[in-house]
Structures are given as C-alpha cells and as structure tokens.
Amino acid sequence: MTMTVKLDAPLERALRSRCAAVGRSASALMREALQAYLAQTEPPAPSAYALGQDLFGKHAGAQDLASGRKAELQQIWEQKHPAFPLAPEHDKA
C-alpha cells in the first residue's frame, strides 16, 4: 500500500539526514519506525458503547410507549385517589 505523509521541514531534514547516515531509504526507516511504534503501544480501550453494543436495541421493546399515556395515567390516578377524580378538561386521552 502506498501512503503519503506530510512532514514539516525540520522533521523532513532529520529523516533525510538519518537515511543518509544509515544508508536506507525513507520508506524503509518510516516502515521500521511505524512497526516499532505499533508494537509498543496498546490499542485504545473500547468505548462504553462498543462494550454494550450487542445489548442495546434501537428498535427493541414496545413501539407504542407514548400512545395512550394520558388515559393510562388517568386510570392510575383514579385507582389511587378515587375520592379525587380528575377534572373533565383532563379526561381527554
């Protein structure tokens, strides 16, 4: 695979100088440096979402959670407080 890497002038000079000193190409030195870096660093820890992704469900569960909520709340109220029925203007579902 071919990649393009943009280096600032001081880094480019340092790379060219090192290449000349060791008699190797810039590609070879960069490949070696990248391999060393990847070998010594650990991959980032997975995010909380990635850890629980198989447990989350956008479309899981009831699809109609909001429909009929006013009627259900009125019914709950009237069961708990039979002496205090809701006013007629609140009876609308």
C-alpha positions as CSV (number, residue, x, y, z in Angstrom):
1,M,0.0,0.0,0.0
2,T,1.3,3.5,-0.8
3,M,0.7,6.3,1.6
4,T,1.6,10.0,1.6
5,V,2.9,11.5,4.8
6,K,3.2,15.3,5.2
7,L,6.3,16.3,7.3
8,D,7.3,19.7,8.4
9,A,10.7,20.9,7.2
10,P,12.7,20.1,10.4
11,L,11.3,16.6,10.5
12,E,12.0,16.0,6.8
13,R,15.6,17.2,7.2
14,A,16.1,14.9,10.2
15,L,14.7,12.0,8.3
16,R,16.8,12.6,5.2
17,S,19.9,13.1,7.4
18,R,19.2,9.8,9.2
19,C,18.6,8.0,5.9
20,A,21.9,9.2,4.6
21,A,23.7,8.2,7.8
22,V,22.4,4.6,7.9
23,G,22.2,4.1,4.1
24,R,18.5,3.2,4.0
25,S,15.5,4.7,2.2
26,A,13.0,7.0,3.9
27,S,10.3,4.4,3.2
28,A,12.3,1.7,5.0
29,L,13.0,3.9,8.0
30,M,9.4,5.0,8.3
31,R,8.1,1.4,8.0
32,E,10.5,0.3,10.7
33,A,9.6,3.2,13.0
34,L,5.9,2.6,12.5
35,Q,6.3,-1.1,13.2
36,A,8.2,-0.3,16.4
37,Y,5.5,2.2,17.5
38,L,2.6,-0.2,16.9
39,A,4.4,-3.0,18.7
40,Q,5.0,-0.9,21.8
41,T,1.5,0.8,22.1
42,E,-1.7,-0.9,23.1
43,P,-4.9,-0.4,21.1
44,P,-7.3,2.0,22.7
45,A,-9.8,0.6,25.2
46,P,-13.2,0.0,23.7
47,S,-15.8,2.7,24.3
48,A,-18.8,2.0,26.6
49,Y,-21.0,1.8,23.6
50,A,-18.7,-0.8,21.9
51,L,-18.7,-2.9,25.1
52,G,-22.5,-2.9,25.3
53,Q,-23.4,-2.7,21.6
54,D,-24.9,-6.2,21.5
55,L,-27.1,-5.3,24.5
56,F,-28.5,-2.1,23.1
57,G,-31.5,-2.1,20.8
58,K,-32.9,0.9,19.0
59,H,-36.0,-0.9,18.0
60,A,-36.3,-3.3,20.9
61,G,-39.2,-3.3,23.2
62,A,-42.7,-1.8,22.9
63,Q,-43.2,0.5,19.9
64,D,-46.1,2.4,21.4
65,L,-44.8,3.7,24.7
66,A,-46.3,7.2,24.3
67,S,-49.7,6.3,22.8
68,G,-52.5,6.2,25.3
69,R,-50.3,7.5,28.1
70,K,-52.8,10.1,29.2
71,A,-55.6,7.5,29.6
72,E,-53.3,5.2,31.5
73,L,-52.2,8.0,33.8
74,Q,-55.8,9.0,34.4
75,Q,-56.6,5.3,35.2
76,I,-53.7,5.1,37.7
77,W,-54.7,8.4,39.3
78,E,-58.3,7.3,39.7
79,Q,-57.3,3.9,41.2
80,K,-55.0,5.6,43.8
81,H,-57.3,8.6,44.5
82,P,-61.0,7.5,44.0
83,A,-62.2,10.5,46.1
84,F,-60.4,13.0,43.8
85,P,-61.3,12.3,40.2
86,L,-59.6,14.4,37.5
87,A,-61.4,17.4,36.3
88,P,-63.4,17.0,33.0
89,E,-60.9,19.0,31.0
90,H,-58.2,16.5,31.9
91,D,-60.3,13.5,30.9
92,K,-59.2,13.8,27.3
93,A,-56.9,11.0,26.2
